Amino acid sequence: MEARYAPPMALGLPDVLVGCWTDTELDTGVTVILPPAGTLGSVAVRGGAPGSREMAPLSPHTSGQECHGVVLCGSSVFGLSAADGVVDWCVEHGRGYAIRDVVVPVVSAAVVYDLAGAGHARLGPEAGRAACESASVDDPVEGSVGVGRGCTVGKHGGRQHASKGGQGWAVASSGDAVVGAIMGVNALGDVIDSSGDVLAGSRAPLDQPRYPHASLEELAAIAGDAPSGGNENTTIGCIVTNVALDKTAAYRAADLAHAGLTRAIHPAHTAADGDALFVLSAGEVVGGADLVADLAATAVSEAIRRAVRAAESTPGRPRDPRLP
Protein backbone atom coordinates (compact mmCIF):
# COMPACT_ATOMS: atom_id res chain seq x y z
CA MET A 1 0.00 0.00 0.00
CA GLU A 2 1.33 3.40 -0.94
CA ALA A 3 1.95 5.73 1.97
CA ARG A 4 0.07 9.01 1.88
CA TYR A 5 1.27 12.28 3.29
CA ALA A 6 -0.88 13.52 6.17
CA PRO A 7 -0.47 17.27 6.62
CA PRO A 8 -0.09 18.57 10.18
CA MET A 9 -3.31 19.87 11.73
CA ALA A 10 -3.30 21.77 15.00
CA LEU A 11 -6.03 20.34 17.25
CA GLY A 12 -7.09 17.98 14.45
CA LEU A 13 -8.42 20.62 12.04
CA PRO A 14 -6.82 22.12 8.94
CA ASP A 15 -6.19 25.88 8.84
CA VAL A 16 -6.39 26.28 12.63
CA LEU A 17 -3.26 28.02 13.93
CA VAL A 18 -2.03 27.73 17.53
CA GLY A 19 0.86 29.74 18.92
CA CYS A 20 2.51 30.30 22.31
CA TRP A 21 4.77 32.84 23.92
CA THR A 22 6.46 31.93 27.20
CA ASP A 23 8.42 34.01 29.69
CA THR A 24 10.60 31.41 31.40
CA GLU A 25 12.13 33.91 33.82
CA LEU A 26 8.89 35.36 35.16
CA ASP A 27 6.78 32.21 34.77
CA THR A 28 3.88 33.45 32.69
CA GLY A 29 2.77 33.24 29.09
CA VAL A 30 0.07 33.39 26.45
CA THR A 31 -1.50 30.94 24.01
CA VAL A 32 -3.47 32.05 20.97
CA ILE A 33 -5.86 30.11 18.73
CA LEU A 34 -6.44 31.60 15.27
CA PRO A 35 -9.24 29.88 13.33
CA PRO A 36 -9.92 30.16 9.59
CA ALA A 37 -12.16 32.88 8.15
CA GLY A 38 -15.87 32.48 8.82
CA THR A 39 -15.44 30.58 12.08
CA LEU A 40 -18.34 30.91 14.51
CA GLY A 41 -17.59 31.20 18.22
CA SER A 42 -19.26 30.92 21.59
CA VAL A 43 -18.21 30.54 25.23
CA ALA A 44 -19.56 29.19 28.51
CA VAL A 45 -18.33 30.16 31.98
CA ARG A 46 -19.03 27.95 35.00
CA GLY A 47 -16.40 29.17 37.44
CA GLY A 48 -17.26 31.82 39.99
CA ALA A 49 -14.22 34.09 39.48
CA PRO A 50 -13.61 34.63 35.74
CA GLY A 51 -11.36 37.16 34.06
CA SER A 52 -12.25 37.79 30.44
CA ARG A 53 -12.51 40.06 27.43
CA GLU A 54 -14.97 40.21 24.51
CA MET A 55 -17.23 37.46 25.83
CA ALA A 56 -20.45 39.30 24.97
CA PRO A 57 -20.01 39.06 21.16
CA LEU A 58 -19.96 35.27 21.52
CA SER A 59 -23.26 35.12 23.39
CA PRO A 60 -26.15 33.42 21.59
CA HIS A 61 -28.15 36.59 22.31
CA THR A 62 -25.95 38.89 20.23
CA SER A 63 -25.94 39.38 16.47
CA GLY A 64 -22.28 38.72 15.67
CA GLN A 65 -21.33 35.34 14.24
CA GLU A 66 -17.58 35.18 13.79
CA CYS A 67 -14.68 34.87 16.21
CA HIS A 68 -11.26 35.67 14.76
CA GLY A 69 -9.07 34.72 17.69
CA VAL A 70 -9.07 33.29 21.21
CA VAL A 71 -6.40 34.25 23.72
CA LEU A 72 -5.60 32.20 26.83
CA CYS A 73 -3.16 34.05 29.05
CA GLY A 74 -1.51 34.46 32.42
CA SER A 75 -1.07 37.61 34.55
CA SER A 76 -4.73 37.67 35.60
CA VAL A 77 -6.75 40.65 34.31
CA PHE A 78 -3.52 42.51 33.51
CA GLY A 79 -2.74 39.84 30.92
CA LEU A 80 -5.82 40.78 28.94
CA SER A 81 -3.73 43.48 27.29
CA ALA A 82 -2.01 40.66 25.36
CA ALA A 83 -5.19 40.51 23.29
CA ASP A 84 -4.41 44.00 21.98
CA GLY A 85 -1.38 42.56 20.23
CA VAL A 86 -3.51 39.77 18.76
CA VAL A 87 -6.04 42.33 17.49
CA ASP A 88 -3.28 44.33 15.80
CA TRP A 89 -1.84 41.18 14.22
CA CYS A 90 -5.27 40.15 12.94
CA VAL A 91 -5.82 43.58 11.40
CA GLU A 92 -2.47 43.42 9.63
CA HIS A 93 -3.35 39.99 8.23
CA GLY A 94 -6.90 40.87 7.18
CA ARG A 95 -8.56 38.69 9.80
CA GLY A 96 -11.81 40.30 10.92
CA TYR A 97 -15.06 41.87 9.81
CA ALA A 98 -14.70 44.24 6.85
CA ILE A 99 -16.65 47.31 7.93
CA ARG A 100 -16.33 50.02 5.27
CA ASP A 101 -12.56 50.20 4.84
CA VAL A 102 -11.67 48.93 8.32
CA VAL A 103 -10.86 45.37 9.45
CA VAL A 104 -12.46 44.78 12.86
CA PRO A 105 -11.43 41.52 14.57
CA VAL A 106 -13.39 39.82 17.35
CA VAL A 107 -10.69 38.54 19.70
CA SER A 108 -11.92 37.01 22.94
CA ALA A 109 -9.72 36.21 25.92
CA ALA A 110 -9.70 34.48 29.29
CA VAL A 111 -7.01 34.59 31.96
CA VAL A 112 -5.50 32.56 34.76
CA TYR A 113 -4.01 34.06 37.92
CA ASP A 114 -0.29 33.25 38.07
CA LEU A 115 1.04 36.45 39.63
CA ALA A 116 3.73 35.89 42.26
CA GLY A 117 3.31 39.31 43.86
CA ALA A 118 2.85 43.03 43.31
CA GLY A 119 6.09 43.36 41.35
CA HIS A 120 5.45 40.38 39.09
CA ALA A 121 5.75 41.10 35.37
CA ARG A 122 2.51 41.49 33.47
CA LEU A 123 1.86 40.45 29.91
CA GLY A 124 1.46 43.19 27.32
CA PRO A 125 0.46 43.48 23.66
CA GLU A 126 3.91 42.36 22.53
CA ALA A 127 3.32 38.95 24.13
CA GLY A 128 0.10 38.45 22.17
CA ARG A 129 1.81 39.50 18.95
CA ALA A 130 4.70 37.10 19.62
CA ALA A 131 2.26 34.24 20.14
CA CYS A 132 0.62 35.05 16.80
CA GLU A 133 3.98 35.17 15.04
CA SER A 134 4.76 31.68 16.35
CA ALA A 135 1.34 30.25 15.43
CA SER A 136 1.32 27.26 13.10
CA VAL A 137 -0.68 24.17 12.11
CA ASP A 138 1.77 21.93 13.99
CA ASP A 139 0.81 20.09 17.16
CA PRO A 140 0.87 22.59 20.06
CA VAL A 141 3.54 22.35 22.72
CA GLU A 142 2.49 21.04 26.13
CA GLY A 143 3.48 21.41 29.76
CA SER A 144 5.05 24.49 31.33
CA VAL A 145 4.57 26.70 28.28
CA GLY A 146 2.24 29.44 27.08
CA VAL A 147 -0.74 29.96 29.34
CA GLY A 148 0.38 26.89 31.30
CA ARG A 149 3.73 28.31 32.36
CA GLY A 150 2.68 29.69 35.76
CA CYS A 151 -0.21 27.32 36.42
CA THR A 152 -0.63 25.25 39.58
CA VAL A 153 -3.20 22.71 40.76
CA GLY A 154 -4.29 21.28 44.10
CA LYS A 155 -4.64 24.51 46.09
CA HIS A 156 -7.73 23.27 47.93
CA GLY A 157 -5.49 22.02 50.76
CA GLY A 158 -3.63 25.32 50.97
CA ARG A 159 -1.73 26.99 48.17
CA GLN A 160 1.64 26.16 49.78
CA HIS A 161 0.89 22.49 48.96
CA ALA A 162 0.07 23.05 45.27
CA SER A 163 1.69 21.18 42.37
CA LYS A 164 2.59 22.30 38.87
CA GLY A 165 -0.21 22.67 36.32
CA GLY A 166 0.30 23.39 32.65
CA GLN A 167 -0.97 23.37 29.09
CA GLY A 168 -2.29 20.29 27.30
CA TRP A 169 -4.29 19.37 24.24
CA ALA A 170 -6.21 16.40 22.85
CA VAL A 171 -8.43 15.43 19.91
CA ALA A 172 -11.53 13.21 19.80
CA SER A 173 -13.46 12.13 16.70
CA SER A 174 -16.46 10.14 15.50
CA GLY A 175 -16.83 9.50 11.77
CA ASP A 176 -16.13 12.77 10.02
CA ALA A 177 -16.69 14.85 13.16
CA VAL A 178 -13.51 16.10 14.83
CA VAL A 179 -13.17 18.03 18.08
CA GLY A 180 -9.89 19.33 19.51
CA ALA A 181 -9.27 21.04 22.83
CA ILE A 182 -6.36 22.99 24.29
CA MET A 183 -6.42 23.75 28.01
CA GLY A 184 -4.60 25.92 30.54
CA VAL A 185 -4.89 24.12 33.89
CA ASN A 186 -4.60 26.28 37.01
CA ALA A 187 -7.26 24.62 39.15
CA LEU A 188 -8.06 24.95 42.82
CA GLY A 189 -8.77 21.20 42.78
CA ASP A 190 -6.71 18.11 42.01
CA VAL A 191 -6.32 16.64 38.54
CA ILE A 192 -7.63 13.08 38.66
CA ASP A 193 -7.42 10.13 36.29
CA SER A 194 -10.34 8.13 34.90
CA SER A 195 -10.46 5.97 38.04
CA GLY A 196 -10.62 9.00 40.35
CA ASP A 197 -7.04 8.72 41.61
CA VAL A 198 -5.02 11.92 41.92
CA LEU A 199 -2.56 12.53 39.09
CA ALA A 200 -1.39 15.91 40.32
CA GLY A 201 -2.71 18.06 43.08
CA SER A 202 -2.44 18.93 46.73
CA ARG A 203 0.66 17.62 48.51
CA ALA A 204 -0.85 18.42 51.90
CA PRO A 205 -0.91 15.75 54.63
CA LEU A 206 -3.92 13.45 54.38
CA ASP A 207 -5.40 14.89 57.59
CA GLN A 208 -5.10 18.47 56.32
CA PRO A 209 -8.51 20.18 55.93
CA ARG A 210 -9.47 20.88 52.34
CA TYR A 211 -11.83 23.28 50.60
CA PRO A 212 -14.87 23.34 50.63
CA HIS A 213 -14.89 21.49 53.97
CA ALA A 214 -12.59 24.20 55.28
CA SER A 215 -12.80 27.79 54.11
CA LEU A 216 -9.95 29.36 52.18
CA GLU A 217 -9.44 31.75 55.09
CA GLU A 218 -9.05 28.80 57.48
CA LEU A 219 -6.52 27.19 55.15
CA ALA A 220 -4.55 30.43 54.99
CA ALA A 221 -4.56 30.65 58.79
CA ILE A 222 -3.21 27.08 59.07
CA ALA A 223 -0.33 28.06 56.79
CA GLY A 224 0.26 31.36 58.59
CA ASP A 225 -0.49 33.04 55.29
CA ALA A 226 -2.47 36.18 54.52
CA PRO A 227 -5.95 35.41 53.18
CA SER A 228 -5.97 36.04 49.44
CA GLY A 229 -9.66 35.81 48.70
CA GLY A 230 -8.92 32.54 46.92
CA ASN A 231 -9.31 33.89 43.38
CA GLU A 232 -5.95 32.52 42.22
CA ASN A 233 -7.27 29.61 40.20
CA THR A 234 -8.95 28.84 36.89
CA THR A 235 -9.02 26.23 34.14
CA ILE A 236 -9.60 27.74 30.72
CA GLY A 237 -9.59 26.30 27.24
CA CYS A 238 -10.60 26.47 23.62
CA ILE A 239 -12.45 23.76 21.70
CA VAL A 240 -12.41 23.65 17.90
CA THR A 241 -14.62 21.50 15.71
CA ASN A 242 -15.45 20.90 12.06
CA VAL A 243 -19.11 20.33 12.95
CA ALA A 244 -21.29 23.18 11.71
CA LEU A 245 -23.08 24.87 14.63
CA ASP A 246 -25.15 28.01 15.04
CA LYS A 247 -24.49 30.21 18.07
CA THR A 248 -27.14 28.61 20.25
CA ALA A 249 -25.79 25.14 19.53
CA ALA A 250 -22.20 26.31 20.02
CA TYR A 251 -23.08 27.78 23.40
CA ARG A 252 -24.82 24.56 24.42
CA ALA A 253 -21.78 22.54 23.33
CA ALA A 254 -19.44 24.82 25.29
CA ASP A 255 -21.60 24.56 28.39
CA LEU A 256 -21.93 20.77 28.21
CA ALA A 257 -18.22 20.34 27.47
CA HIS A 258 -17.55 21.47 31.04
CA ALA A 259 -18.34 17.86 31.91
CA GLY A 260 -14.76 17.22 30.84
CA LEU A 261 -13.55 19.46 33.67
CA THR A 262 -15.56 17.59 36.27
CA ARG A 263 -14.18 14.28 34.97
CA ALA A 264 -10.59 15.45 35.37
CA ILE A 265 -10.66 18.00 38.23
CA HIS A 266 -11.99 17.69 41.77
CA PRO A 267 -13.42 19.95 43.02
CA ALA A 268 -14.23 21.87 39.84
CA HIS A 269 -16.22 25.05 39.09
CA THR A 270 -15.74 26.45 42.59
CA ALA A 271 -16.37 30.05 43.64
CA ALA A 272 -12.57 30.49 43.53
CA ASP A 273 -12.17 29.23 39.94
CA GLY A 274 -12.92 31.16 36.74
CA ASP A 275 -13.45 28.09 34.53
CA ALA A 276 -14.33 29.04 30.94
CA LEU A 277 -14.51 27.12 27.66
CA PHE A 278 -14.65 28.60 24.16
CA VAL A 279 -16.07 26.68 21.19
CA LEU A 280 -15.03 27.52 17.63
CA SER A 281 -17.07 25.92 14.82
CA ALA A 282 -14.95 25.89 11.67
CA GLY A 283 -16.45 23.38 9.27
CA GLU A 284 -19.45 21.95 7.46
CA VAL A 285 -19.77 18.45 8.94
CA VAL A 286 -23.35 17.63 9.92
CA GLY A 287 -23.73 16.87 13.60
CA GLY A 288 -25.11 18.83 16.51
CA ALA A 289 -24.40 20.27 19.93
CA ASP A 290 -24.71 16.95 21.75
CA LEU A 291 -22.21 15.23 19.47
CA VAL A 292 -19.72 18.07 19.82
CA ALA A 293 -20.23 18.22 23.58
CA ASP A 294 -19.69 14.48 23.97
CA LEU A 295 -16.45 14.55 21.97
CA ALA A 296 -15.35 17.80 23.61
CA ALA A 297 -15.78 16.43 27.12
CA THR A 298 -13.47 13.56 26.17
CA ALA A 299 -10.90 15.89 24.61
CA VAL A 300 -11.07 18.39 27.49
CA SER A 301 -10.52 15.77 30.20
CA GLU A 302 -7.62 14.19 28.30
CA ALA A 303 -6.05 17.61 27.61
CA ILE A 304 -6.18 18.46 31.32
CA ARG A 305 -4.43 15.22 32.24
CA ARG A 306 -1.84 15.67 29.53
CA ALA A 307 -1.13 19.17 30.84
CA VAL A 308 0.06 17.96 34.24
CA ARG A 309 1.84 14.91 32.84
CA ALA A 310 3.91 17.15 30.56
CA ALA A 311 4.53 19.84 33.19
CA GLU A 312 8.01 20.59 34.51
CA SER A 313 8.85 22.07 37.88
CA THR A 314 9.48 25.80 37.98
CA PRO A 315 10.68 27.86 40.97
CA GLY A 316 8.11 27.57 43.74
CA ARG A 317 5.89 25.33 41.60
CA PRO A 318 7.01 21.68 41.90
CA ARG A 319 5.79 18.91 39.65
CA ASP A 320 3.67 16.44 41.61
CA PRO A 321 5.96 13.60 42.76
CA ARG A 322 3.15 11.06 42.17
CA LEU A 323 3.47 11.51 38.42
CA PRO A 324 5.65 8.96 36.60
N, C-alpha and C positions, 0 to 999 in steps of 0.2 A: 504493500500500500504506500502510495506517495505521501510524504509528509507535507502538511500545509502550514504556512506561516500564520500564526495567530498574533495579530497586533496587540500591543499592550493596551489595557483599558483600566483607567483608574476607577476603583469601586465597581468594576464589572461593566461599565457603560462606555461606549465610544464618545469622544469629544467632551468628556468631563475632565476638567483640569483640577488638580489638587496640588497646593504648594504650601511650604512651611518656612518660617523664619524662627530661629532659636537663638536666644542670648544665653550662652553657657556660663557666663560669669555671674549674671544676675538672676538666673533661673526663672526665666519667663519666655513667652513666645506666642506666635500666632499661626493659625492654620486657615487657609482660604480654599473655598470650593467654588469653582467658576464653571457653571453649566453652559451648554450650547444655547444659541439664540432661541427664543420662544419658550423657554422652560417656565413652567408654572410652579409657584412655591406657596407653602403654607407652614405653619408652626404651631406647636402645642406646648404649653408650659404647665407642669404639674408641681414643681417645687415652690416653696413659699418665699424664697428670697432671690428672685431673678435679677440679673443685670442685662440690659438688652438695648438694641437700637433697631429702628425701622421694622418693628413687629406688626404694627397696624396695617401696612399695605398687604401683608400676607393673610390677613383675616378673611374668612369667607364672607364677611359682611361689607367688604370694601370692593371697589370696582376694578382695581388693578389686577392683572393676571400674571405678569412675568416677575421673576426674581433673577437678577443678573449676577449675584454673588452672595455667598454666606461666609461670614467671618467668625471663627472660634478663637478667642484670645484670652490671655492672662492679663494681670494688672487690674482686675476688678473693673469698675466703671471707667477708670482712667484709660484702660486699654481700648475702650470703644473708639478712641481717636485713630486707632489703626485702620478702621474702616474708611477714614477719609482718604488714606493712601490707596485703598482698593477702589474707591469711587473715582479718583483721578486716573488710575490705571485703566479702568473700564472706559472712561470717556476717551482717553487717548487711543483705545483699541476699538472704538465704535460699539461698545457693548452697553446697551440701554435703550430706552424709549427715544425715538426721534420726534421731538416736539419742536415744530418750526425748524430752526437750524441748530438746535441744541440737543446733544445726547444726554439723557437723564437716566442714570442707572438706579435701580433699586438694589441696594446692598444692605442686607440685614446682618445683625451681629448679636452674639451672646458671649458672656464672659465668665471666667472662673476667678476666684479670689486666691492669688498666690503671693500677695505682698508680704514681705518679711518685716516690714516696719515703715515708719514715716519717711525714711530716706531711701526706700527701695525705688529702683528705676521703674519708670512707667513707659509702656509702649506708646509710640507715636505713629504718625502717618507713614514715616519711612519704613517701619516694620511691616505694615500692610502692603506697601509697594514691593518690598523685598520678597514677601511671600508670593505675590503675584508673579514676579519675575522668575521665581523658581518653579512655578506651577507647570505640571506636565501630565501626560496620560499614563505615566508609569505608576506602579504600585506605590502608595504612600509609605513614608517611613513610619516606624512605630516606636513606642517607648517614651524616653525622656526627651522628647522633641516637640517643636511647635507648641500648640496649646497645652500639651501634656508635660512640658518641661518642669513646671513648678507644682504639679498636682500631687496631692496626697490622698490617702484613703484611711478609713478606720479611726476617725476622730471622735466616734461616739463613746469611747472610753477615756477621753481626754486627749487633746491634740498633741501632747508630748509623747503619746504612744502611737502616733500615726505611722503609716508605711507609705512608700512611694507609689503614686498613681502614674498615669501616663496617657499616651495616645495609642489607639488601636483601631483597626478596621476589619471588616468582614463582608462577604457577599453570600447571599442566598438566592436560589432560583427555583422555578417550577415551570417546565415547558419553556416557552419563550419569555416568560416574565422574569426579570432580574431586579434585585434590590440590593444595594450596597449601603453600608453605614460606616461612618468614621466618627469616633467618640473621643472626647476629652474627659478623663475620669478623675474627679477631685471630690469624691463623695464623703459625706459624714460617716456613712456606713461601711461595712466590710464588702469586699468583692468575694462572691461565693461561686463554687462550681455547680454543675448540674445536680449533684447529690446534696447540696446544701453545706458542704464543708468550706471553710474559709481558705481562699487562695491568697489573699493579701488583705490586711486590715489592722485592727487594733492589736498592739503588742502588750496591752495592759495585762496584769495578773488576772487569772480567771475569776477571782472574787472582787475585782474592781467593779464598782457600779458603772452602768452604761446608760446612755440616752436611748429611749425616753424614760427609762425607769428611774434615772437621776437627771436632774436638770443640768443644763450646760453651766449654770452658775455654780452648782454644787461640784461639778467635775473640775471647774477652774479652782475652786477653793481647796479641793483635795491636792491639786498640783501646786498650790501656792501661787497661782497665776491670776492675773487680772482678768475679770470677765470680759469677753470680747463681743458678746451679743450672739456669737455662734454663727454668724453669716459668712463663714470662711470656707464654704463648701459649694459644690455644684457639679453635676454631670451633664454635659452638653454634647450635642452631636448633630450631624446632618445625614439624612437618608436620601439616596437618589434612586430613581426607578425609571424603567422604560415603559411602564404601564401608564396609559393615558388617564389622567384624573382631572376633574374640575376642582375648583377651590374647596367646595364643601367636602368632597371625597378625600382630597388631600389633607384637609384638617382632620377628618375622622381617622385617616391612616396614621397621621402624626400622633394623635391622641392615643390610639390603641397601641401604637408601637412602644409606648412607655411600658408595656408589659415586659419588654426586654430588660428594662432597668430593674424591675422587681424580681426578675429571674436571677439577675447577676449581682444585685446589691441589696444588702440588708443592714439597717432599715433604709428604704428609699423614699424620695418625695417628702422629706421632712420639712418642717418650718424653717430649718437652717440650710436647706439646699435650694438651688435655683434651677432645678432640672428642666431642660428645654430641648425639644427635638424639632428640627426643620425637616420638611419633605420637599424634594424637588422632583417634579414629574417631567421627564425629558424623553418622551417616546410616544409610540402609537400602538403599543401592544394592548389588546383588549383584556381587561381584568376587572378590577374594582378595589374599593378601599379595604375590604376584608382580606383579599388576597395579598395586597401590599402590606397591610398591617401584620399578617401572619408571618410573611417572609422577613419583614423588618424587625419584628421582635426577635427572631432567630439571629439575624445579623447583628442587631444591637447588643444582645447578651454576649455573643461570641467576641465582638469588638471590644467590649469592656474587659473581658477576661484576657484577651490578647494584649491589651494595654498594660496590665500589671505584670504579665509574664515577660514582656519585652522591656520593662522599665529597668533603669540602672540607678543605683544610689547617687544622690547628689548631697552636698553639704546640708546637714540637718534634716535630710529626707531619706532615710535608709530603705532599701528594698526589703520586703518582708522575707525573713529567713526561712519561712515555710515553703517558699517557692523553690522548685528544683533549679 
